[in-house]
């Protein structure tokens, strides 16, 4: 195990760290004399010098932050809610419900991403349904406006195409505050829906196993002491499944920071910048 861990984890991390200290063209062998050692200059240039590289890097960091901050809580809460639902004694057809909830997790991510791409395209089923309801559907995968400014624009409070004031003139690490506070784009919201839907089933099974290990005597004792179901869940069930909750959040953080396939299939990285 130590050999496998070192070969496939520690060695690649060390190689990546070494390459980050080189002036490298990205194509030749970085472990030859063709790459010059520049130390931490790559990091200082990226964080201190204005330019396209820093803007693109910080844009990717901002997008990842929004994705992580939205997907992890949503999928955790949804998975726990589904687990509580199928664990209830009053629910019938638990086996069928577990299968239905878990099925998206075992389906190919590429296939599901392609289906979502057809559903949310301009002439897709989602926009057709919104049009039937009298709502003009957005350009899901080409609209780069942040959701915050888009929603405020619906009420006439701001113009998403014209950032104004101090938010546009001041910023942090190459991005204006207007960009930092814009929220996830419409395209990212679609990908977030996909991620939450396809991952909640797996985490539901983890929560379900934890809930079934909670002693029934503890819950019955809490109810006999006058606690309602909400209080029993908060003070008895939730502390009992805290290790599994920590595991689910950790796995969610790892998965969201490593996301690639769905983003690439549905938007090839990101919608174009509107300005």
C-alpha positions, 0 to 999 in steps of 0.5 A: 500500500505504501508503494502504491500510494507513493507511486500514484500519489506522492510522486505525481504531486512532487513532479507537479510541484517541480514543474510549477517552478520551471519555465516550461512550454508545456510540450517538451520534457520538463525534466531536461535542460529544455526547461529553466528553473525560475523558482516561485516567479510563476506564482508571483507573476500569477498573483501580482501581474495584471494580464490574461493569465491572472484573469483566467486563473482567478475566474476559474478559482471563482467558478470553482468556489461558487460550484463547491459552495452550492453543490456540497450543501445542496447534495448533502441536504437532499441526500439526507432528506431522501435517506430520511424519507426511505427510512421512514416506517410509514413509507411504502415501496422503499425498495423501489424508491431507493432504486429510483433515487440511486439510479442517476448515480450509476448512469454514465455522466457523459450520457446524462450530460448529453441529455441535459444538453438537449433539454436545456438548449435553446429549442429544448424541452425546458425552454419550450415548457417555460415558453408555454408558461409565458416565461422567456427562457435564458440562453442556458449555455452561452449566457455568462452573466452571473445569476445575482446580476441577472435576477436583479436585472429582471427587476430593473435594479441593475444592467448586467451588461454595464457594471458601474460604480466602485464594484466595477473600478475596484477588485481583487486579484485581477477581477473586479468586485462586480465579477466576484459578486456576480454569482454562478452563471446560468450555465453553471446553475444548470451544471449544479442541478445535474451534479446534485441530481447525480450524486445525491443517490450515492450519499443517500445510501451512506446516510441510510446505512447510518440511520439504520444503525441508530438505536431505536431505543434512543429515539423512543426514549426521546419521544417518551421524554416529550421531544417532537420529531424535529427535536429528536432528529436534532438532538439524537439522530443527527449526533449519531450520524455525525461521522457519516455526515463528515464523510459525505461532506469530505467526499463532496468537497473532493468530488466538486473540486475535481469536476471535469466531465460534465462541465466539458460536455455541457459547456466546453469549460465556460460560456464566453465573457459578455464584455 
